[in-house]
Amino acid sequence: MTLQQLEKTVSELPPDQLSAFREWFHAFDAEKWDEQFDRDVAAGRLDQLADDASAEHRAGKSTEL
């Protein structure tokens, strides 16, 4: 199925099925985002960002929550 076919199919859904699809897709998208985040953490892709944030906090450039 192409993206254009998928778009057409989704656009033709009745309101109740569109709502169910929206809920399903939101959960699906969140799961995929979490998986990518976990892969990025495991690969060390966020280490520099965390180090920079910690250094800025130690330098007084942030506040405790």
C-alpha positions as CSV (number, residue, x, y, z in Angstrom):
1,M,0.0,0.0,0.0
2,T,1.3,3.4,-0.9
3,L,1.1,6.5,1.3
4,Q,-1.5,8.0,-1.0
5,Q,-3.6,4.8,-0.8
6,L,-3.4,4.9,3.0
7,E,-4.3,8.6,3.1
8,K,-7.4,7.9,0.9
9,T,-8.4,5.0,3.0
10,V,-8.1,7.0,6.3
11,S,-10.0,9.9,4.8
12,E,-12.9,7.7,3.9
13,L,-13.3,6.2,7.4
14,P,-16.6,6.9,9.2
15,P,-16.2,9.0,12.3
16,D,-16.3,6.2,14.8
17,Q,-13.6,4.2,12.9
18,L,-11.5,7.4,12.4
19,S,-11.6,8.0,16.2
20,A,-10.5,4.4,16.9
21,F,-7.7,4.8,14.3
22,R,-6.6,8.0,15.8
23,E,-6.3,6.4,19.3
24,W,-4.5,3.4,17.8
25,F,-2.1,5.6,15.9
26,H,-1.3,7.8,18.9
27,A,-0.4,4.7,20.9
28,F,1.6,3.2,18.0
29,D,3.5,6.4,17.4
30,A,4.3,6.8,21.1
31,E,5.6,3.3,21.3
32,K,7.9,3.8,18.2
33,W,9.2,7.1,19.7
34,D,10.0,5.3,23.0
35,E,11.8,2.5,21.1
36,Q,13.9,5.1,19.2
37,F,14.7,7.0,22.4
38,D,15.8,3.8,24.1
39,R,18.1,3.0,21.1
40,D,19.5,6.5,21.2
41,V,20.2,6.2,25.0
42,A,21.8,2.8,24.6
43,A,24.0,4.1,21.8
44,G,25.1,7.1,23.8
45,R,23.6,9.6,21.5
46,L,22.2,11.7,24.4
47,D,25.3,11.6,26.6
48,Q,26.7,14.9,25.5
49,L,23.3,16.6,25.9
50,A,23.0,15.2,29.4
51,D,26.6,16.3,30.2
52,D,26.0,19.8,28.9
53,A,22.8,20.1,30.9
54,S,24.5,18.9,34.1
55,A,27.4,21.4,33.6
56,E,25.0,24.3,33.1
57,H,23.1,23.3,36.3
58,R,26.3,23.1,38.3
59,A,27.2,26.5,36.9
60,G,24.0,27.9,38.4
61,K,22.3,28.4,35.0
62,S,19.2,26.4,36.1
63,T,17.0,25.9,39.1
64,E,15.8,22.8,41.0
65,L,12.3,21.6,40.2
